[in-house]
Amino acid sequence: PGVVPIRVLPGPGHTLELVDTGSILETIGASPVTITIPPDAAVPFETGTLISVTQVGSGVATVQSDAGVALNGVAGGSVALDGPWSGAALTKHGPDAWVLQGALTGAVA
């Protein structure tokens, strides 16, 4: 409580893993970084898992869900963060269902 690990993601991609639970994932540099939410069958996150994402660099940080996984109600959806120093909170809402709230460039598509 109060102190969380910061994991730096240099890019170009990262698939969430259990060690990310409760962490802040920071994307750095000018290259785009895609963070992928895997299905429960691959990585069994508990409902209520919280992972924060911060785009530190100028490279666009995108969060996308794998096939069969819903992000904000959209199966296989994705959305980008709003720009450098923007952030969002990713929460496991239920089986293969996640919610991303924060500084996003638009709705999940």
Helices and strands as residue ranges (DSSP letters): E 6-9, E 13-15, G 18-20, E 24-27, E 33-37, E 50-55, E 61-65, E 70-71, E 74-75, E 78-80, E 86-94, E 97-102
